[in-house]
Amino acid sequence: MTTISPKATALEFSLGELPPQPDPSLLVSRLLDHASEIGASDLFLSCEEAQWSVSVRRLGLIQQVATLTHEIGQHCAAHLRAEAGMDIAEHRRPQDGRWIHQTPAGKILDLRICALPTLHGLDLAVRLLDRETCLLQLDRIGLLPPDSERLERLLDSPGGLILVTGPTGSGKTTTLYACLQHLNNGLRRIHTIEDPIEYAIPGLHQSQVNAKAGIHFPDLLRGIIRQGPDVIMIGEIRDPETAQTAVYAANSGHLVLATIHASLAAGSVASMLAFGVAPHFLATALIGAISQRLVRTFCPECRFPLSVEFDGVTPEAQPEASQFAAMGCATCHHTGFAGRTGVFEFLEVTPSIRKLIQAQEPAQAIDEQGHRDGMQGLFQSSRALISRGWTDLEEIERHISSAGVRTQESVEG
């Protein structure tokens, strides 16, 4: 008899004993159903030297949930690749595919599957997109009230460039969709360029990059500008031509929303300049930049207030100390966390910052001026989450302090 051995974790999963030749379609379906049930965003099947490892990403953390024998793992991988329209005879090159899967609960999962050759075999990463997941409104993504008001004001601008930065998986696309939801009132023509299109939104004109056909971000952006849009969303600025065209469009009266790789909001300026954008044109186009992270929030079912003293000081006297904790329950799969929220750093481009951009001053100078102009850094914004009992200091430090984000004290010093 062939068995799958689960790893003993809070997200433990077992298919029990299986026949010598199990149906790979059944196994894959049950793995996908389990991932969907626990709210995982990704499912991973990885070929290792002695076995196949099955892991999930839930609330941003990777958790191994099961192991497969080599024979079963290879059958499951072949089934996933076949359903995704890949060439199952190809083992040397990366491949991408897509598959629609329906769970027993009736959920429709849009699966984005990537197969990558590694030392011992293939690694498969499956991104799970739930079509029934509601897109967040602007007031639900985690912005503090002052920043939310600033962003709404900038979104009502007739033109300009707004950049969203942060590491992979920090919720940048969710923020862009929330902005588009705010703008999508039927009075504007809104075009998007995405890779891939994660959610189809009525009222938007959405275009997808197709690398195989030679259609990339710059090609679509040039075509969209000729369509006379009011708002353009660019999934990611990743090359000089897209960066320069986005700035041109913003200076031509279009509102442009885009993501770009940078650690902090001020770093987005350096990233754009590195693509060869003229400082003068960037200074006149850029109206705001947002840096963000995602942190886990306590499960509301098992959260409880801390009443003990720490070194003789009560939690209420320590505004930065965690004042709540969660013990874990069936609702949160005994992890203590049941969701995630954004932590934001909002840089509004003031006349002082515009001068620094024109002078090509470093990101640190722009960051310091932003704080003088009233910007709340990531660490400062996270204090509000702790004081409201949504998360704890350990979670904040894991995502923010450990990433080298400067605190307000270092700015003032």
C-alpha positions in Angstrom: 0.0 0.0 0.0 1.2 3.5 -0.8 0.6 6.2 1.7 1.0 10.0 2.0 2.7 11.0 5.3 1.5 14.4 6.6 3.7 16.7 8.5 2.3 17.3 12.0 1.4 21.0 11.8 -1.6 23.2 12.5 -2.5 22.8 8.9 -2.0 19.0 8.9 -3.4 17.2 6.0 -3.6 13.5 5.2 -5.2 11.5 2.3 -4.8 8.3 4.3 -3.9 5.0 2.7 -4.0 4.8 -1.1 -4.1 1.9 -3.6 -0.8 1.0 -5.4 -2.0 3.0 -8.5 -4.0 6.0 -7.1 -5.9 8.3 -9.4 -3.7 11.4 -9.8 -6.7 13.5 -10.7 -8.4 12.6 -7.4 -5.2 13.3 -5.4 -4.7 16.7 -7.0 -8.3 17.7 -6.5 -8.1 16.8 -2.9 -4.9 18.8 -2.4 -6.5 21.8 -4.2 -9.7 21.5 -2.2 -7.7 21.4 1.1 -5.6 24.5 0.1 -8.8 26.4 -0.7 -10.5 25.3 2.5 -7.7 26.6 4.7 -7.5 29.9 2.7 -4.1 29.2 1.1 -3.0 31.5 -1.7 -0.5 29.0 -3.2 0.1 25.3 -3.4 3.6 24.0 -4.0 4.7 20.5 -5.2 8.5 20.1 -5.1 10.6 17.2 -6.2 13.3 16.4 -3.6 15.9 13.7 -3.5 13.9 11.2 -1.5 10.3 12.3 -2.0 7.9 15.0 -3.1 7.1 17.8 -0.7 3.6 19.4 -0.6 3.4 22.9 0.9 1.0 25.8 1.1 1.4 29.5 1.5 -1.3 30.8 4.0 -1.3 34.4 5.2 2.1 34.8 3.7 3.8 31.9 5.5 5.0 28.6 3.9 3.8 25.5 5.7 4.6 21.9 4.6 1.5 19.8 4.8 2.3 16.4 3.3 4.9 14.3 1.5 4.4 12.1 -1.5 6.4 9.2 -2.9 8.3 9.9 -6.1 5.9 7.8 -8.2 2.8 9.5 -6.8 4.4 13.0 -7.0 5.4 12.5 -10.6 1.8 11.4 -11.5 0.3 14.4 -9.7 2.8 16.8 -11.4 2.0 15.3 -14.8 -1.7 15.7 -14.2 -1.4 19.3 -13.2 0.8 20.2 -16.2 -1.6 18.4 -18.6 -4.7 20.2 -17.2 -2.8 23.5 -17.4 -2.1 22.9 -21.1 1.7 22.4 -20.7 3.9 20.0 -22.7 4.3 17.1 -20.2 7.3 15.8 -22.3 9.2 19.1 -21.6 11.4 18.9 -18.5 14.2 21.3 -19.2 12.5 24.6 -19.6 10.1 26.6 -17.4 6.5 26.5 -18.4 3.3 28.4 -17.4 -0.3 27.4 -17.7 -3.8 28.0 -16.4 -6.6 25.7 -15.2 -10.1 26.3 -13.8 -11.0 24.0 -10.9 -14.2 23.7 -9.0 -14.2 22.6 -5.3 -16.9 20.4 -3.7 -18.1 23.6 -2.0 -18.8 25.2 -5.4 -15.9 27.6 -5.4 -14.4 28.3 -8.8 -10.6 28.5 -8.5 -8.6 30.1 -11.3 -5.2 28.3 -11.1 -2.0 29.9 -12.4 0.6 27.1 -12.6 4.3 27.4 -13.1 6.6 24.4 -13.6 10.3 24.9 -13.0 13.2 22.4 -13.5 15.4 22.0 -10.4 18.3 19.7 -9.3 16.1 16.7 -8.5 13.1 17.3 -10.8 10.3 19.7 -11.3 8.9 22.3 -8.9 5.3 23.3 -9.4 3.8 26.5 -8.0 0.0 26.8 -8.1 -1.5 30.3 -7.4 -5.1 30.0 -6.3 -7.4 32.8 -7.3 -10.9 32.5 -5.9 -13.4 34.1 -8.4 -15.9 34.7 -5.6 -13.4 36.7 -3.5 -14.7 40.2 -3.1 -12.3 43.0 -4.1 -11.5 45.3 -1.2 -12.7 48.9 -1.2 -10.3 51.7 -0.6 -11.4 52.1 3.0 -10.8 48.4 3.7 -7.1 47.9 2.7 -5.7 49.2 6.0 -4.8 52.9 5.2 -5.0 55.2 8.2 -7.7 57.8 7.8 -5.3 60.7 7.0 -3.6 58.7 4.3 -6.9 57.4 2.9 -8.1 61.0 2.5 -4.8 62.0 0.8 -5.0 59.1 -1.6 -8.7 59.8 -2.5 -7.7 63.4 -3.2 -4.9 62.3 -5.5 -7.1 59.8 -7.3 -9.5 62.7 -8.1 -6.6 64.5 -9.8 -7.1 64.9 -13.6 -3.6 63.6 -14.2 -0.4 62.4 -12.6 1.6 59.3 -11.6 1.0 57.3 -8.4 3.5 54.5 -7.7 2.9 51.5 -5.4 6.0 49.7 -4.0 6.8 46.8 -1.8 8.2 43.3 -2.0 6.5 40.4 -3.8 3.3 39.4 -2.1 2.8 42.6 -0.2 -0.6 43.4 -1.6 0.3 45.9 -4.3 -2.1 44.6 -6.8 -4.9 44.6 -4.2 -4.2 48.3 -3.6 -4.3 49.0 -7.3 -7.6 47.2 -7.7 -9.0 49.1 -4.7 -8.0 52.4 -6.4 -9.6 51.3 -9.6 -12.8 50.4 -7.8 -12.9 53.9 -6.4 -12.5 55.4 -9.8 -14.8 53.1 -11.7 -18.0 55.1 -11.6 -18.8 55.2 -15.3 -17.5 58.7 -15.8 -13.9 57.7 -16.7 -12.4 55.4 -19.4 -10.1 53.1 -17.5 -7.5 50.8 -19.1 -5.2 48.3 -17.4 -2.1 46.4 -18.5 -1.7 43.3 -16.4 0.5 40.1 -16.3 -1.7 38.3 -15.7 -5.3 39.7 -15.3 -6.2 38.4 -11.8 -9.8 39.7 -11.7 -12.2 40.7 -14.5 -13.9 43.9 -13.4 -17.0 45.2 -15.3 -16.4 48.7 -16.6 -12.7 48.4 -17.1 -10.8 47.7 -20.3 -8.2 45.1 -19.3 -5.3 43.9 -21.5 -2.9 41.1 -20.7 0.7 40.8 -21.5 1.5 37.9 -23.9 5.2 37.3 -24.0 4.8 34.3 -26.3 3.2 36.5 -28.9 5.7 39.2 -28.4 3.2 41.6 -26.7 4.8 43.3 -23.7 4.0 46.2 -21.4 5.5 48.9 -23.7 3.5 47.6 -26.7 0.2 47.6 -24.9 0.9 51.0 -23.2 1.6 52.7 -26.6 -1.7 51.3 -28.0 -3.7 52.3 -24.9 -2.6 55.9 -25.0 -4.0 56.1 -28.5 -7.4 55.0 -27.1 -7.8 58.2 -25.2 -8.1 56.8 -21.6 -8.6 58.9 -18.5 -6.9 56.3 -16.2 -4.2 53.8 -17.0 -3.1 51.1 -14.6 0.2 49.4 -15.3 0.8 46.1 -13.4 4.5 46.7 -13.1 7.1 49.1 -14.5 10.0 46.8 -15.4 11.8 48.5 -18.3 12.9 51.9 -19.4 10.4 52.3 -22.2 7.4 51.6 -19.9 8.8 54.0 -17.3 9.3 56.8 -19.8 6.0 56.3 -21.5 4.2 56.2 -18.1 5.7 59.6 -17.2 4.8 61.0 -20.6 1.2 59.8 -20.2 1.0 61.3 -16.7 2.3 64.6 -17.9 -0.2 64.5 -20.8 -3.2 64.6 -18.6 -3.7 60.9 -17.8 -3.9 59.5 -14.3 -1.4 56.6 -14.2 -1.2 54.0 -11.4 1.6 51.5 -11.4 3.8 49.3 -9.3 7.6 49.4 -9.2 10.2 47.6 -7.2 11.5 49.6 -4.2 11.7 49.1 -0.5 10.4 52.4 0.7 8.1 55.0 -1.0 11.0 57.4 -1.5 13.0 54.6 -3.2 10.5 54.6 -6.1 12.0 57.9 -7.3 15.5 56.3 -7.6 13.9 53.2 -9.3 12.3 55.5 -12.0 15.5 57.5 -12.5 17.5 54.3 -12.9 15.2 53.6 -15.9 16.5 56.8 -17.5 13.5 59.0 -16.8 14.4 62.7 -17.0 14.3 64.1 -13.4 12.4 67.2 -14.5 9.6 65.2 -16.2 9.4 62.8 -13.2 9.2 65.7 -10.8 6.2 67.2 -12.7 4.5 63.8 -13.2 4.8 62.1 -9.8 2.1 63.1 -7.3 2.4 60.2 -4.8 4.1 57.0 -3.8 3.0 54.3 -1.5 5.1 51.6 0.2 3.3 48.7 1.8 3.6 45.4 3.7 1.1 42.8 4.7 0.9 41.6 8.3 -1.2 38.9 9.8 -4.2 39.8 12.1 -5.4 37.9 15.1 -8.3 35.5 14.8 -11.4 37.3 16.3 -12.6 34.0 17.8 -9.6 33.3 20.1 -8.1 36.7 20.6 -7.8 37.8 24.2 -6.4 40.9 26.0 -3.1 40.7 27.9 -3.5 41.7 31.5 -0.1 40.7 32.9 2.7 43.1 33.6 6.0 43.2 31.8 9.0 44.1 34.0 6.6 45.9 36.3 5.0 47.9 33.5 1.4 47.3 32.4 0.7 46.9 28.7 -1.4 50.0 28.7 1.7 52.0 29.6 3.6 50.7 26.6 1.9 51.9 23.5 4.3 49.9 21.3 3.9 46.6 23.3 1.4 43.9 22.2 -1.7 44.2 24.3 -3.6 41.2 22.8 -2.7 37.7 21.8 -4.5 34.7 20.3 -4.3 31.1 21.5 -5.4 29.4 18.3 -8.7 27.6 17.6 -10.5 25.6 14.9 -11.5 28.7 13.1 -7.9 29.8 12.4 -6.6 26.2 12.1 -4.9 26.7 15.5 -2.5 29.3 14.2 -4.0 32.3 16.1 -4.2 34.4 12.9 -7.1 34.5 10.5 -6.4 37.3 8.1 -4.0 40.0 6.9 -4.1 43.8 6.6 -1.9 46.3 4.9 0.7 48.6 6.6 1.4 51.7 4.5 3.8 54.5 4.1 2.3 57.3 2.0 4.5 59.9 0.4 2.7 62.8 -1.1 4.8 64.8 -3.5 5.0 68.3 -2.1 6.9 71.3 -3.7 9.9 70.6 -1.4 10.1 67.0 -2.6 9.6 68.0 -6.2 12.7 70.2 -5.9 14.7 67.2 -4.5 13.6 65.0 -7.4 14.6 67.6 -9.9 18.0 67.9 -8.2 18.3 64.0 -8.2 18.8 63.9 -4.5 19.2 60.4 -3.0 16.2 58.5 -1.6 17.3 59.2 2.0 16.9 62.9 1.5 13.5 62.5 0.0 12.5 60.1 2.8 13.6 62.6 5.4 11.7 65.5 3.7 8.7 63.3 3.5 8.7 62.8 7.3 9.2 66.5 7.8 6.1 67.0 5.6 4.0 64.7 7.8 4.6 61.3 6.3 4.0 58.3 8.6 6.6 55.6 8.0 5.8 51.9 8.0 6.8 51.4 11.6 4.8 54.3 12.8 1.7 53.2 10.9 2.0 49.7 12.4 1.7 51.1 15.9 -2.0 51.8 15.2 -2.6 48.1 14.4 -0.9 47.1 17.7 -2.9 49.6 19.8 -6.1 48.4 18.2 -5.3 44.8 19.1 -5.2 43.6 15.5 -1.7 42.1 15.6 1.4 41.9 17.8 4.9 43.4 17.9 6.6 40.2 16.8 4.5 40.2 13.6 5.3 43.8 12.9 9.1 43.3 13.5 9.1 40.3 11.2 7.8 42.2 8.2 8.9 45.7 8.9 11.8 46.3 11.4 13.7 43.3 10.1 13.5 44.7 6.6 15.7 47.7 7.5 12.8 50.2 7.7 13.9 53.2 9.7 11.9 54.3 12.7 10.7 57.8 13.4 13.4 58.1 16.1 16.2 57.5 13.6 14.7 60.1 11.3 14.5 62.7 14.1 18.0 61.9 15.2 
